[in-house]
Amino acid sequence: MSENGDNEAAGLGPDGKRGLLDKLRQTSEASGRNRAARLSRLPQAPTRQVQSFEELPEYQRVNVQRAAGEMIGVANPFYRSHDRAAGATTVVAGHELINFASYDYLATNTDPRTLEAAKATVDRYGISASASRLVAGERPVHTELEMELASVYGVDAAVTFVSGYLTNVASISCLMGPQDLVIHDEFIHNSALAGIKQSGATRRLFRHNDVENLESVLRTLSTEFRRIMVIVEGVYSMDGDIANLPALLELRNRYGFWLMVDEAHALGVLGATGRGTFEHYGIDPKEVDIWMGTLSKTTSSCGGYIAGSQALIDILKAEAGGFVYSVGLAPVLAAAARCSLQILRSEPERTEKLHRNGALFLECARAAGLDTGLSLGFSVVPVIVGDSLRAVQLSNELLEQGINVLPIIHPAVPEGMARLRFFITCDHTEEQIRRSVAVTAERLKDLQERNFGLASLDMDKVMQLAPLIQAAGKS
């Protein structure tokens, strides 16, 4: 029988089709009327206006800070735009400066080999991975970089993420949950705190680098949770001191927690050949459960990594949302990081030079009477000035003297602990270090003698901020 014949036999001839469509339309209209009638009987939600971002307390706080700077006459030191690649020197607004505000510890960012590896990768793969690695974003350079990282740490495997911040958030929230406990050093990075919050785990902190305080926390809580993780940093990014890894491992072996060490400012810096905290202490790296780090410091790229056992990496590659649902690391970034690691391993003299420069800076700073806090003189040396406003003004005055260094102020550190944070590189010269320390000491002394700071503010000007401060408090 023909197709038309089949349709007619089924009652779906031209007239039958029209009839069926009419019935479907009538049914749909009746359903719509019934739904509208049901909705009309429901209590009506109150009308809610769209809130303006200008009304938010967060914006009011920004406004207060901006207005305070303008009234007091202190320029904003943040978001300075650099005219070229920044290393031991940089150019800002056309002026060449001695630079202590970049993470390029081993000067791999402008090394011709790094640039050539990046250019060749762009020519072959373009810029973006264009997809999650799980589906279509995998490139050979990803696995090559991860093998290189695993080799540096002497562990089974590694996995890379598109952001250092995301690395902590994704890994911690993947491994820990509401039944678990995370204990961290009080000075841990914000990204770790975000990961803990997302995981839903219970959070406890211990006093900075105080292993006895950590043990007291473990004694009272260790039996209550399914899993326990302790998080520390190899080199602390605000203070420049180092985690007591041997003591932490002794506790790990007694209390059975996972130890996670953030190596962002330690890779390329600690140890005779720059392999990090484990080399500095002469410890088997496999004793640490989770090595975390970023690709934006010594490896002159962008992104982050986790290194450890094969099982750990398999879990993260299968379960960590920040890996599974994120685009893969840009191939050009992976290639640059891999080349930087190869330079690290083939030229340990760069780390040796960094050690000498850090020790010289610390020695000069202490001799000049500057407060360097807890720093041991490796990649980070703070100069603590106390007052946030004074720290900002000191940064601005050093810029005028040809030195680029940024302040760290409240709330990033407690008020009274504001500082300038100097990042040391292997390319800084002895003259640059000595001059920068001398000028810093001179300008800080002048500010102190003038009592420049929050306590010296013109109260008439402060009172002009009252409406804004009041609005921010009410919002």
PyMOL commands that set and color helices and strands:
alter all, ss='L'
color gray80, all
select helices_A, chain A and resi 3-9+14-41+53-55+57-72+112-125+133-137+140-153+164-175+190-199+211-221+245-255+277-281+285-287+310-319+321-324+331-346+349-367+388-400+430-449+454-456+459-464+466-474
alter helices_A, ss='H'
color red, helices_A
select strands_A, chain A and resi 89-92+95-99+157-161+181-185+202-206+228-233+258-262+290-294+304-308+380-386+403-404+406-408+418-423
alter strands_A, ss='S'
color yellow, strands_A
deselect
rebuild
show_as cartoon
